[in-house]
């Protein structure tokens, strides 16, 4: 009878249990975890533990919903570490994810055709939020986007030409 009672009681893991074996994820969350640091526990994302649960890596859409950006697939192509969600590293040809939030900028680029229009966003913006000097004035004409390479140069020379 004692054996049957033991089978019915399942161990419940807490975040303090997780850190005993998994030190990197909690350290990443402590450094750059954003809301994961204060509002989310390990168990909010990871339901169970092997060997009793096979798939412990959740889909991001399990919690993140309500914005066009959250319906994109391949989250880990930009968010390489889900424990540091705002540390974003782009691949070489990233544009589609940018379109979900930065539509006014894309519309201006399409309206004012230039060599920039043919480039992926990540060509210049390889870090999220980075605004390179040569593109700081998106609303200006493409010629004015270019900046002099040296003070001795009297007309702007675009490094894309």
C-alpha positions as CSV (number, residue, x, y, z in Angstrom):
1,X,0.0,0.0,0.0
2,X,2.9,2.4,0.7
3,X,4.2,1.7,-2.8
4,X,0.9,2.7,-4.4
5,X,0.9,6.0,-2.4
6,X,4.4,6.8,-3.5
7,X,3.5,6.3,-7.2
8,X,0.7,8.9,-6.9
9,X,3.0,11.6,-5.5
10,X,5.0,13.3,-8.2
11,X,8.0,15.5,-7.4
12,X,7.5,19.1,-8.3
13,X,10.6,21.0,-9.4
14,X,11.2,24.6,-8.6
15,X,13.6,27.1,-10.2
16,X,15.9,26.6,-7.2
17,X,16.1,22.9,-8.1
18,X,17.0,23.7,-11.7
19,X,20.0,25.9,-10.9
20,X,21.6,23.0,-9.1
21,X,22.5,21.5,-12.4
22,X,21.8,24.2,-15.0
23,X,23.9,27.2,-14.2
24,X,24.2,28.9,-17.6
25,X,20.5,29.6,-18.3
26,X,20.0,31.3,-14.9
27,X,23.2,33.4,-15.3
28,X,22.0,34.5,-18.8
29,X,18.6,35.4,-17.4
30,X,20.2,37.3,-14.5
31,X,22.4,39.3,-16.9
32,X,19.9,40.0,-19.8
33,X,16.6,38.2,-19.0
34,X,14.3,41.1,-19.2
35,X,10.8,40.0,-18.0
36,X,12.1,36.4,-17.7
37,X,14.2,37.7,-14.8
38,X,11.2,38.7,-12.7
39,X,7.9,37.5,-14.2
40,X,8.8,34.0,-15.5
41,X,10.0,30.9,-13.7
42,X,11.7,27.9,-15.3
43,X,8.5,26.0,-15.0
44,X,6.5,28.6,-16.9
45,X,8.4,27.5,-20.0
46,X,9.8,24.1,-19.3
47,X,7.0,21.7,-18.3
48,X,8.6,18.6,-16.7
49,X,12.1,17.2,-17.0
50,X,13.6,14.2,-18.8
51,X,13.2,11.3,-18.7
52,X,9.5,11.7,-17.8
53,X,9.0,14.5,-20.3
54,X,10.7,14.2,-23.7
55,X,10.1,17.7,-25.2
56,X,11.1,20.4,-22.7
57,X,11.9,23.2,-25.1
58,X,8.8,25.2,-25.6
59,X,7.6,27.1,-28.7
60,X,8.0,30.8,-28.2
61,X,4.4,31.3,-29.3
62,X,3.4,29.4,-26.1
63,X,3.6,32.8,-24.3
64,X,4.4,35.4,-27.0
65,X,1.3,36.4,-28.9
66,X,-0.7,39.3,-30.0
67,X,1.8,41.1,-32.2
68,X,2.7,40.4,-35.8
69,X,6.3,39.8,-34.8
70,X,5.3,36.9,-32.6
71,X,3.7,35.0,-35.5
72,X,7.0,34.7,-37.3
73,X,8.7,31.3,-37.4
74,X,12.4,30.7,-36.7
75,X,12.7,32.8,-33.6
76,X,16.2,31.5,-32.9
77,X,17.6,32.9,-36.1
78,X,17.7,36.4,-34.4
79,X,17.1,35.5,-30.8
80,X,20.0,33.1,-30.5
81,X,19.5,32.5,-26.8
82,X,15.9,32.5,-25.5
83,X,17.2,33.3,-22.0
84,X,18.4,36.6,-23.3
85,X,15.5,37.7,-25.5
86,X,16.7,41.3,-26.2
87,X,20.2,40.3,-27.2
88,X,19.5,40.0,-30.9
89,X,22.0,38.8,-33.5
90,X,21.0,38.9,-37.1
91,X,22.0,36.6,-39.9
92,X,23.2,38.0,-43.3
93,X,19.9,38.3,-45.1
94,X,17.3,39.4,-42.5
95,X,14.5,41.7,-43.6
96,X,11.1,39.9,-43.1
97,X,11.2,40.1,-39.3
98,X,12.0,43.8,-39.5
99,X,8.9,44.4,-41.6
100,X,6.6,43.5,-38.7
101,X,7.6,46.6,-36.7
102,X,9.5,48.9,-39.0
103,X,7.0,49.3,-41.8
104,X,7.3,53.1,-42.1
105,X,11.0,52.8,-42.8
106,X,10.5,50.1,-45.3
107,X,7.8,52.1,-47.1
108,X,10.2,55.1,-47.4
109,X,13.0,52.9,-48.8
110,X,10.6,51.5,-51.4
111,X,9.3,54.9,-52.3
112,X,12.9,56.4,-52.7
113,X,14.6,53.7,-54.7
114,X,18.4,53.4,-54.3
115,X,21.0,50.8,-53.9
116,X,19.9,50.6,-50.3
117,X,16.5,49.4,-51.3
118,X,18.0,46.2,-52.7
119,X,19.9,45.4,-49.5
120,X,18.6,43.3,-46.6
121,X,18.0,45.3,-43.5
122,X,20.7,43.3,-41.6
123,X,23.4,44.4,-44.2
124,X,23.6,47.8,-42.3
125,X,21.6,47.1,-39.2
126,X,23.5,44.0,-38.0
127,X,22.7,44.8,-34.4
128,X,19.1,45.5,-33.4
129,X,18.6,49.2,-32.9
130,X,21.9,50.2,-34.6
131,X,21.5,53.2,-36.9
132,X,24.7,53.6,-39.0
133,X,25.8,57.2,-39.7
134,X,25.1,56.8,-43.5
135,X,21.4,55.9,-43.0
136,X,20.5,58.2,-40.1
137,X,18.3,60.4,-42.4
138,X,16.0,57.9,-44.1
139,X,13.5,60.6,-45.0
140,X,16.0,62.5,-47.1
141,X,16.7,61.7,-50.7
142,X,19.1,58.8,-51.3
143,X,21.9,61.2,-52.4
144,X,21.9,62.9,-49.0
145,X,22.1,59.5,-47.2
146,X,25.8,59.4,-48.2
147,X,28.4,61.2,-46.2
148,X,31.8,62.5,-47.1
149,X,34.5,59.9,-46.5
150,X,37.1,62.6,-45.7
151,X,37.0,66.3,-45.1
152,X,39.0,67.0,-48.2
153,X,36.2,65.5,-50.3
154,X,33.8,68.3,-51.3
155,X,30.9,66.1,-52.5
156,X,29.5,63.2,-50.6
157,X,30.7,59.8,-51.8
158,X,28.5,56.8,-51.0
159,X,30.4,53.7,-50.1
160,X,27.7,51.7,-51.9
161,X,28.4,53.2,-55.3
